[in-house]
Amino acid sequence: MNKLALITGATSGIGKATARLFAKNNINLILCGRRKERLEALQSELGNKVAIHTLCFDIRDRKATSEAIENLPENVRAIDILVNNAGNAHGLSKFQDGDIDDWEAMIDINVKGLLYVSKAVVPGMIERQSGHIINIGSIAGKEVYPNGNVYCASKFAVDALNKSMLIDLNGHGIRVGAVNPGLVDTEFSSVRFKGDQEKANQVYQNMQPLVAEDIADIILFAVTRPPHVNIWDMSVFPTAQAGATIVHRDSQI
């Protein structure tokens, strides 16, 4: 029987790349996202490879998240893999200049959304004494950088939750691990700069960043290890990066 994976933030970036790679490797999918048309397009694209169920809801909404997962059809309730991928960054300003709406958006999605989804999925894993949780963190959860303040705080929270889940779920046959990327060229910077594509492009200027498929490949590797192997915490940089603020930029690129 094929494994079943639930992926949050599946309509773009790392989530979308992971869905495609999982489907290629015969992992059935529950794809979650806010943009219904994108979910439908992905289901149409991948539906001839594996079984796909889509859930359109906002993980910031505790009630909607709980109801969506609790009301899954019986044939897609036994979730083997949870990829907590949904997340965002809003703004890049000094703490004293920060926008509280931006702060709340990051905390609501990056921290509370991860909690809501995990809370809904984990009981089934405990009941079955089997499961695998992959939390998508960030290098921002390992080191604070200028103007990163609340985004870094939210990703430090993901790092702490990843450690806590590993401890609290120990003995239940559930593996827990995090992948913490450095610079990845997705919609991330476009969202952070509120659609200012010129600013977003500057983030990756004169260097070769990671792409979503690189991270998807690492996630697939983690979830396909033998049952006694758990890759708990992995940080991933592009070769040109050596820290949150240390990036070699080659004018020839």
C-alpha positions in Angstrom: 0.0 0.0 0.0 1.3 3.5 -0.9 2.0 5.9 1.9 -0.2 9.0 2.3 1.3 12.4 2.9 -0.4 15.7 3.9 1.4 18.8 2.7 0.5 22.3 3.8 1.3 25.2 1.6 1.2 22.9 -1.4 0.2 25.4 -4.1 3.7 27.0 -4.5 7.4 26.8 -3.8 8.7 23.9 -1.7 5.2 22.5 -1.0 4.4 22.2 -4.7 7.8 20.7 -5.6 7.4 18.2 -2.8 3.9 17.2 -4.0 5.3 16.6 -7.5 8.2 14.6 -6.3 6.1 12.5 -3.9 3.7 11.8 -6.7 6.6 10.6 -8.9 7.5 8.2 -6.1 4.0 6.8 -5.6 3.1 8.6 -2.4 -0.6 9.5 -2.2 -1.3 13.1 -1.4 -3.5 15.4 0.7 -2.7 18.8 -0.6 -3.6 21.9 1.5 -3.7 25.5 0.5 -5.8 28.7 0.3 -5.9 29.0 -3.5 -8.5 26.6 -4.8 -7.6 27.1 -8.4 -4.0 26.2 -7.8 -5.1 23.1 -5.8 -7.3 22.0 -8.7 -4.5 22.5 -11.2 -2.1 20.5 -9.2 -4.7 17.7 -8.7 -5.3 17.7 -12.4 -1.5 17.5 -13.1 -0.7 14.7 -10.6 -4.0 12.8 -10.4 -3.0 10.3 -13.0 0.0 9.2 -10.9 -1.4 8.9 -7.4 -4.6 9.4 -5.4 -5.0 13.0 -4.5 -7.4 14.7 -2.0 -7.4 18.5 -1.7 -8.3 20.7 1.3 -8.8 24.4 0.7 -8.5 26.3 4.0 -6.3 28.9 5.8 -4.1 27.3 8.5 -4.4 30.5 10.5 -8.0 29.6 11.2 -8.0 27.0 14.0 -11.6 26.0 13.5 -11.3 25.6 9.7 -8.1 23.6 10.1 -9.5 21.3 12.7 -12.7 20.7 10.7 -10.9 20.1 7.4 -8.7 17.4 8.8 -11.2 15.8 11.1 -13.7 15.5 8.3 -11.4 13.8 5.9 -13.0 10.7 4.2 -12.2 7.4 5.8 -9.9 6.3 3.0 -7.5 9.3 3.5 -7.5 9.5 7.3 -4.4 7.3 8.0 -1.7 10.0 7.3 1.8 8.5 7.2 3.7 11.7 6.5 3.0 15.3 7.5 5.0 18.1 5.8 4.5 21.3 7.8 5.6 23.5 4.9 3.2 26.5 5.0 5.0 29.7 6.1 5.8 33.2 5.1 7.8 36.3 5.8 6.3 39.8 5.8 8.5 42.9 5.7 12.1 43.5 6.5 12.4 46.4 8.9 14.0 47.2 12.3 12.0 46.0 15.3 11.0 49.5 16.2 9.7 50.1 12.7 7.8 46.8 12.4 4.2 46.5 11.3 2.2 44.6 13.9 -0.1 43.2 11.2 3.0 41.7 9.6 4.1 40.3 12.9 0.8 38.7 13.5 0.7 37.2 10.0 4.1 35.5 10.5 3.2 34.2 14.0 -0.2 33.0 12.9 1.1 31.0 9.9 4.6 30.0 10.9 3.9 29.0 14.5 0.1 28.7 15.2 -0.7 27.2 11.8 2.0 24.5 12.3 0.5 23.8 15.7 -3.1 23.6 14.5 -2.3 21.2 11.7 0.0 19.0 13.9 -2.6 18.9 16.7 -5.1 17.5 14.2 -2.8 14.9 12.6 -0.7 13.6 15.5 -3.4 11.8 17.4 -4.0 9.4 14.5 -0.2 8.8 14.2 -0.1 8.0 18.0 -3.1 5.6 17.6 -1.3 3.8 14.7 2.1 4.0 16.5 3.5 5.2 13.2 4.2 8.4 11.3 6.7 10.9 10.1 6.6 14.7 10.6 8.8 17.0 8.6 8.8 20.7 9.7 10.1 23.2 7.3 12.2 25.7 9.3 14.8 28.1 8.1 18.3 29.2 8.7 16.5 32.1 10.3 15.6 29.7 13.1 19.3 29.1 13.8 20.7 32.6 13.7 19.1 36.1 13.9 20.0 38.6 11.2 19.4 42.4 11.0 15.8 43.3 10.4 14.7 39.7 10.7 13.4 40.1 14.3 9.8 38.5 14.3 10.4 36.3 11.3 13.5 34.9 13.0 11.5 34.5 16.2 8.8 32.5 14.5 11.4 30.2 12.9 13.2 29.8 16.2 9.8 28.7 17.5 9.7 26.1 14.8 13.1 24.9 15.8 12.0 24.6 19.4 8.8 22.8 18.4 10.7 20.3 16.3 12.9 19.5 19.3 9.9 19.2 21.6 7.9 17.0 19.2 10.8 14.6 18.9 10.9 14.3 22.7 7.2 14.2 23.4 6.5 11.7 20.6 9.4 9.4 21.5 8.1 5.9 22.1 5.2 6.2 19.7 7.0 5.1 16.5 6.8 8.6 15.1 9.8 10.2 13.4 10.2 14.0 13.6 12.6 16.1 11.6 13.2 19.6 10.3 14.8 20.9 7.1 16.1 24.5 7.5 16.9 26.1 4.1 19.0 29.1 3.4 18.3 31.2 0.3 15.7 29.4 -1.9 14.3 31.1 -5.0 10.6 30.8 -4.6 7.7 33.3 -4.0 9.2 33.9 -0.5 10.9 37.2 -1.2 8.1 38.5 -3.4 5.7 38.0 -0.5 8.2 39.5 2.0 8.5 42.7 -0.1 4.7 42.8 -0.8 5.0 42.1 -4.5 7.9 44.4 -5.2 9.7 42.0 -7.7 12.6 44.3 -8.2 13.5 44.0 -4.5 12.8 40.3 -4.5 15.2 39.7 -7.4 18.0 41.5 -5.6 17.9 38.8 -2.9 19.2 36.3 -5.4 21.3 38.7 -7.6 24.7 37.5 -8.8 24.5 34.1 -7.0 22.9 30.7 -7.5 20.3 30.1 -4.8 18.6 26.9 -4.0 15.4 26.1 -5.8 12.3 24.4 -4.4 13.2 21.1 -6.0 16.4 20.9 -4.0 14.5 21.0 -0.8 11.9 18.6 -2.0 14.6 16.1 -2.9 15.9 16.3 0.7 12.5 15.9 2.2 11.9 12.8 0.0 15.3 11.4 1.2 14.3 11.9 4.8 11.0 10.2 4.6 12.3 7.2 2.6 15.0 6.2 5.1 14.5 2.8 6.9 12.1 2.9 9.9 15.0 3.0 12.4 16.6 6.1 10.8 15.4 9.6 11.7 16.9 12.6 10.1 16.1 15.1 12.9 17.6 18.4 11.9 19.2 19.5 8.7 20.3 22.9 7.5 20.9 23.5 3.8 22.7 26.3 2.1 23.4 27.1 -1.5 27.2 26.8 -2.1 27.5 30.6 -2.3 26.0 31.0 1.2 27.9 30.6 4.5 25.5 32.2 7.0 22.3 34.2 7.1 24.2 37.3 6.0 27.3 35.8 4.4 26.7 35.3 0.6 29.3 35.4 -2.1 28.0 37.3 -5.1 29.7 36.8 -8.4 29.2 39.5 -10.9 29.7 37.0 -13.7 26.5 35.1 -12.9 
